[in-house]
Amino acid sequence: MLSRIAEALYWMGRYLERADDTARLLDVYVHRMVVQVNDERVGASLLAAMGLDPSELARIDDESDGPIDLWQATEMLAYDADNPSSVVGSLRLARENARGLREILATEVWEALNRTYHELDNHVRAARTLGPHLLFQWVRDRVALVGGLTDTVLLHDDGWRFLTIGRCLERVDMTARLLGAVPPSADASRWSGVLVSCGANDAFLRTYGGDIDQAKALSILLLDPDFPRSVNYALAQAEQCLEQVEGATGPSGRRQAQPQISAAAREVGRIRSELTYTDPAVLAADLHDTVVRLQAACAYASELVTQRYFQRASFIEWNVDRPA
């Protein structure tokens, strides 16, 4: 597969997942602010969770009258088309990457994503008037539609694997960012909001009932091998796809006698193994360190994938000797 196509599929998967996870996160924060408590620092904590540099946060604080509120943060993280981490910016970039993949993408996938792009401005205008919840719900539905189509109508070849790798690494990174924004003193209601934002509330209720605490929530969000949005599940899927891209498994799925495992697959497998064999109580006791390690592993794995599969050869400039 051409590295240009593989890279576009990888980033298409990442941007779709980023739009979905950001919409989920913002929806929970907005709902919490409206019905529960008015926290004047919630905007800054939300921007910090999304990876905004502290110096940039301080600059925005200085330029605004008072602390950054939730609505300023929502403007930046939901509607700003120039911000690649915003909902609108991520969807636009996902469509931009897909536009050059018409020979790879199934027609239904392209049409669903293209329609999402063309309907986006109308939904943003409605959200500014009626509130952002309807936009966030629409984004979640559209990303779920595109994701379902990629899994059901695309060939599960190397192209689908690169898209899945990007989607899984972004899911792990976004989940880690969300957990990093939870204060150590968070109560059961705060952890309930975290579960809802990750789409894990129903899975938690089926597993543990209504008794919510930090260790149980982390066991679902980080360790559950059967929950598709858990970190463990996403890492396992990314690792499997990386092995298949590298040729560690044959067409039948059976491992070869001497499998080739890339550095990216080793990094993903290493952090997955660390999580799998760590007690949830231990993870809860040092959640900050867990979040930092997850983010560092995702960034390093992404860098290794880029170096291995997306690096292009330098342009060769031919020097033609001119006759004297």
C-alpha positions in Angstrom: 0.0 0.0 0.0 1.3 3.5 -0.8 2.4 5.4 2.2 0.2 8.4 1.2 -2.9 6.3 1.3 -2.0 4.5 4.5 -1.3 7.8 6.2 -4.5 9.3 5.1 -6.5 6.3 6.4 -4.7 6.4 9.7 -5.5 10.1 10.2 -9.0 9.7 9.0 -9.5 7.1 11.8 -7.9 9.4 14.4 -9.9 12.5 13.4 -13.2 10.6 13.4 -12.5 9.2 16.9 -11.4 12.6 18.1 -14.6 14.2 17.0 -16.7 11.5 18.7 -14.8 11.5 22.0 -14.6 15.3 22.2 -18.4 15.5 21.6 -19.0 13.0 24.3 -16.8 14.8 26.7 -18.3 18.2 26.1 -21.8 16.9 26.3 -21.2 15.5 29.8 -19.5 18.7 31.0 -22.3 20.9 29.6 -25.0 18.7 31.2 -23.1 18.7 34.5 -22.8 22.5 34.6 -26.5 23.0 33.7 -28.0 20.6 36.2 -25.5 20.2 39.1 -22.8 22.7 39.9 -21.4 26.0 38.6 -17.6 25.5 38.7 -15.7 28.6 37.4 -12.6 26.6 36.7 -14.3 23.9 34.6 -13.4 25.6 31.3 -9.7 25.7 32.1 -9.7 22.1 33.3 -11.5 21.0 30.2 -8.9 22.7 27.9 -6.1 21.3 30.0 -7.6 17.8 29.6 -7.6 18.3 25.8 -3.9 19.0 25.8 -3.8 22.8 25.7 -0.4 24.1 26.7 -0.3 25.8 30.2 1.3 28.9 28.7 -1.5 29.1 26.1 -4.1 28.7 28.9 -2.4 31.5 30.8 -2.5 33.7 27.7 -6.2 33.0 27.2 -6.9 33.7 30.9 -5.1 37.1 30.6 -7.1 38.1 27.4 -10.5 37.2 28.9 -12.3 38.9 31.7 -11.9 36.4 34.5 -11.4 32.6 34.4 -12.2 30.7 31.2 -15.8 29.5 31.5 -17.3 26.4 30.0 -18.9 28.3 27.1 -15.5 29.8 26.0 -14.0 26.3 26.2 -17.0 24.9 24.2 -16.5 27.6 21.5 -12.8 26.5 21.1 -13.4 22.7 21.4 -16.7 22.4 19.5 -17.1 25.1 16.9 -13.6 26.3 15.9 -12.9 25.0 12.4 -9.2 26.0 12.6 -8.6 23.9 15.7 -7.7 20.3 14.7 -8.8 19.2 18.2 -12.3 20.6 18.0 -15.3 18.7 16.9 -15.8 20.7 13.7 -12.1 20.8 12.9 -11.7 17.1 13.4 -14.7 16.3 11.1 -13.4 18.6 8.4 -10.0 17.0 8.5 -11.4 13.5 8.5 -13.3 14.4 5.3 -10.3 16.1 3.8 -8.3 12.9 4.3 -11.1 10.8 2.9 -11.4 13.0 -0.2 -8.1 11.6 -1.6 -9.1 8.0 -0.9 -12.0 7.5 -3.3 -10.3 4.5 -4.9 -10.0 2.9 -1.5 -13.1 3.9 0.4 -16.4 2.2 -0.3 -19.0 4.5 -1.8 -21.3 4.3 1.2 -18.5 5.3 3.6 -17.5 8.3 1.5 -21.2 9.4 1.0 -21.8 9.2 4.8 -18.8 11.2 5.6 -19.3 13.8 2.8 -22.9 14.3 3.9 -21.8 14.8 7.4 -19.4 17.5 6.2 -22.0 19.3 4.2 -24.6 19.3 7.0 -22.1 20.4 9.6 -22.6 24.2 9.3 -26.3 23.9 9.7 -26.0 22.0 12.9 -23.4 24.4 14.2 -25.8 27.3 13.6 -28.6 25.5 15.3 -26.3 24.6 18.3 -25.4 28.3 18.8 -29.1 29.1 19.1 -30.6 26.1 20.8 -27.6 24.8 22.8 -24.8 22.3 21.9 -26.4 19.1 23.1 -28.2 18.4 19.7 -24.9 19.0 17.8 -23.0 16.6 20.1 -25.7 13.9 19.7 -25.7 14.3 16.0 -21.9 14.0 15.8 -22.0 10.8 17.8 -24.7 9.4 15.6 -22.8 10.3 12.4 -19.4 9.0 13.6 -21.1 5.8 14.7 -22.7 5.5 11.2 -19.3 6.0 9.5 -17.6 3.6 11.9 -20.2 1.0 11.3 -19.9 1.3 7.6 -16.1 1.0 7.7 -16.4 -2.2 9.6 -19.1 -3.8 7.5 -18.6 -2.7 3.9 -14.8 -2.0 3.6 -12.4 -4.9 2.9 -10.6 -5.8 6.0 -7.2 -5.4 4.3 -4.2 -3.2 5.2 -6.2 0.0 4.5 -8.9 -0.9 7.0 -6.1 -1.9 9.5 -4.4 1.5 9.3 -7.7 3.2 9.8 -8.4 1.0 12.8 -4.9 1.6 14.2 -5.5 5.3 14.1 -8.9 5.0 15.6 -7.7 2.8 18.5 -4.7 4.9 19.4 -6.8 8.0 19.4 -9.4 6.3 21.7 -6.7 5.4 24.2 -5.2 8.9 24.2 -8.6 10.6 24.6 -9.6 8.2 27.4 -6.4 8.9 29.2 -7.0 12.7 28.8 -10.4 12.4 30.2 -9.2 10.4 33.2 -6.4 12.9 33.7 -9.0 15.7 34.2 -10.7 13.8 37.1 -9.6 15.3 40.4 -8.4 12.9 43.2 -11.4 14.0 45.3 -14.0 13.0 42.7 -17.2 11.5 44.1 -19.5 8.8 42.6 -21.5 11.4 40.6 -18.3 12.6 38.9 -17.2 9.1 38.0 -20.7 8.4 36.7 -20.2 11.3 34.3 -16.9 9.9 33.2 -18.5 6.5 32.5 -21.3 8.2 30.5 -18.8 10.3 28.5 -17.0 7.1 27.5 -20.2 5.2 26.7 -19.4 2.8 29.5 -22.3 3.4 31.9 -24.4 0.5 30.7 -21.4 -1.8 30.7 -20.6 -0.7 34.3 -24.2 -1.3 35.5 -24.3 -4.8 34.0 -21.0 -5.6 35.6 -21.1 -4.0 39.0 -24.6 -2.6 39.5 -25.1 0.9 40.8 -22.2 1.0 43.3 -19.7 3.3 41.7 -16.2 3.9 42.9 -12.9 4.8 41.3 -11.3 1.3 41.1 -14.5 -0.3 39.6 -14.8 2.5 37.0 -11.1 2.1 36.0 -11.6 -1.7 35.7 -14.2 -1.0 33.0 -12.5 1.9 31.3 -8.9 0.6 31.3 -9.0 -3.2 31.8 -12.2 -4.8 30.5 -11.3 -7.1 27.5 -14.9 -7.3 26.3 -15.9 -3.6 26.3 -15.0 -2.1 22.9 -14.3 1.4 24.3 -11.9 0.2 27.0 -8.2 1.0 26.7 -7.3 -2.7 26.9 -9.6 -3.6 24.1 -8.4 -0.8 21.9 -4.8 -1.6 22.5 -5.3 -5.3 21.7 -7.1 -4.4 18.4 -4.3 -1.9 17.5 -1.6 -4.5 18.3 -3.4 -7.2 16.2 -3.7 -4.8 13.2 0.0 -3.8 13.5 1.0 -7.5 13.5 -1.1 -8.2 10.5 0.2 -5.2 8.6 3.8 -6.3 9.3 3.0 -9.9 8.2 3.0 -11.6 11.6 -0.1 -13.5 10.7 -1.1 -15.3 7.5 -4.3 -14.8 5.5 -6.1 -17.4 7.7 -5.1 -15.6 10.9 -2.7 -18.3 12.0 0.7 -17.0 13.2 3.7 -17.7 11.1 6.6 -19.8 12.5 8.9 -16.7 12.7 6.5 -13.7 13.0 7.8 -10.2 12.2 6.8 -7.8 15.0 7.3 -4.1 14.4 8.5 -1.7 17.1 5.1 0.0 17.2 3.4 -3.4 17.9 5.9 -4.0 20.7 5.2 -0.7 22.3 1.5 -1.2 22.1 1.8 -4.7 23.5 4.1 -3.5 26.3 1.7 -0.9 27.7 -1.3 -3.3 27.2 0.5 -6.0 29.2 1.4 -3.6 32.0 -2.3 -2.6 32.3 -3.6 -6.2 32.0 -1.6 -7.5 35.0 -2.1 -4.4 37.3 -4.8 -4.5 39.9 -7.4 -1.7 39.5 -6.8 -0.6 43.1 -3.1 0.0 42.2 -4.2 2.0 39.1 -6.6 4.1 41.2 -3.9 4.8 43.8 -1.6 6.4 41.2 -4.0 7.4 38.4 -1.8 10.4 37.3 1.1 8.1 36.6 -1.1 5.7 34.7 -2.5 8.5 32.5 1.0 9.9 31.8 2.3 6.4 30.8 -0.7 5.8 28.5 -0.3 9.1 26.7 3.5 8.7 26.3 3.0 5.2 24.9 0.4 6.3 22.4 2.6 9.2 21.3 5.6 7.0 20.9 3.6 4.3 19.1 2.2 6.9 16.7 5.7 8.2 16.0 6.9 4.6 15.3 4.0 4.0 12.9 4.9 7.2 11.1 8.6 6.3 10.8 7.9 2.7 9.7 5.1 3.2 7.2 4.6 6.9 6.3 8.1 8.2 5.7 8.6 9.0 2.1 11.9 9.0 0.2 13.5 12.4 -0.2 13.1 14.0 -3.6 16.1 13.3 -5.8 17.4 16.2 -7.7 19.4 15.3 -10.8 22.4 17.4 -11.7 22.9 17.4 -15.4 26.4 18.4 -16.5 26.2 21.1 -19.0 28.7 21.0 -21.9 31.4 23.6 -21.6 
